[in-house]
Amino acid sequence: EAGSPKVLGSPLVAKASPGVGASVVLSDDFMSQGDAHKGPLKPGDVGKVIEEDGSSQPFKVAFGGEHWWYTRGALRVADAGSPKASTGVVVTSALAREGVRVKRGPNW
């Protein structure tokens, strides 16, 4: 229904909070969400929410032995059954990392 919040493929909203233990990926809009781009999650990585505190950066996410606090808009719930969920973010040399899955575009 138009205007209804979506969980998969959209930034998180108050009603779609993933909760502790949920698998999350970076949202399409993560670069404009505070310092999210400095955290351990990179496009395609699936992290786990390990704490939620209700602050402006309420989600403490663990990935690769590190953790970071993220805003709601920086994350979305990972697609079920996908170990590496696509975020639709263009992977540049600044974001590229060994092991990150990419989808070739039409000009490749």
C-alpha positions in Angstrom: 0.0 0.0 0.0 1.3 3.5 -0.9 2.8 5.3 2.0 3.3 2.2 4.1 6.8 1.7 5.5 8.8 -1.1 3.9 11.3 -3.1 5.8 13.4 -4.8 3.1 15.0 -2.4 0.6 14.3 0.7 2.7 16.0 2.5 5.5 14.7 1.4 8.9 11.7 3.3 10.4 10.5 3.3 14.0 7.9 0.6 13.4 10.5 -1.6 11.6 13.2 -1.7 14.3 15.2 -4.9 13.8 16.0 -5.5 17.4 19.0 -7.2 19.0 20.1 -10.2 17.0 18.7 -9.0 13.7 20.9 -9.2 10.5 21.3 -5.8 8.9 23.1 -4.2 5.8 23.8 -0.6 4.9 20.9 1.3 3.4 21.1 2.9 0.0 21.4 6.3 1.8 24.2 5.3 4.3 26.7 7.8 3.0 24.5 10.7 4.1 23.9 9.2 7.6 26.4 10.7 10.0 29.6 8.7 10.3 28.1 5.4 9.0 30.7 5.3 6.2 33.5 5.1 8.9 32.1 1.9 10.5 33.2 -1.7 9.7 30.2 -2.4 7.5 30.8 -1.9 3.8 28.2 -2.3 1.0 27.2 -6.0 0.8 28.4 -6.9 4.4 25.8 -8.4 6.7 26.2 -7.3 10.3 24.3 -8.2 13.5 22.6 -5.8 15.9 24.1 -6.5 19.3 22.6 -3.6 21.2 19.9 -1.0 20.9 19.7 2.1 23.2 17.1 4.5 21.8 19.6 7.3 21.1 20.2 9.2 17.8 22.5 6.3 16.8 20.5 3.5 18.4 22.0 0.4 16.8 25.3 -1.1 17.8 26.2 -3.5 15.0 29.0 -6.1 15.0 30.9 -7.2 11.9 34.3 -8.7 11.4 35.3 -8.5 15.1 34.5 -4.8 15.3 31.4 -2.8 16.2 29.9 0.6 15.4 26.8 2.6 16.4 24.6 3.4 13.4 21.5 5.7 12.8 18.2 4.1 11.7 18.6 5.6 8.2 22.0 4.0 7.7 20.7 0.4 8.0 18.1 -1.9 6.6 17.1 -5.4 7.5 19.1 -8.0 5.5 17.1 -9.9 2.9 16.2 -13.4 4.2 18.3 -16.2 2.8 21.0 -14.0 1.4 24.4 -14.1 3.1 25.5 -11.0 1.2 22.5 -8.8 0.5 22.7 -6.2 -2.2 22.4 -2.6 -1.2 22.3 -1.1 -4.7 25.3 1.1 -3.9 27.9 1.7 -6.6 31.2 0.2 -5.4 34.0 2.7 -5.9 37.7 2.3 -5.2 37.0 4.0 -1.8 34.4 1.4 -0.9 35.9 -1.7 -2.6 37.0 -4.5 -0.4 38.1 -8.1 -1.1 35.1 -10.4 -0.8 32.4 -7.9 -1.4 30.0 -9.1 -4.0 29.3 -6.8 -6.9 26.8 -6.9 -9.8 28.1 -5.8 -13.2 26.3 -3.0 -14.8 25.2 -2.7 -18.4 28.4 -0.9 -19.5 30.8 -3.7 -18.5 
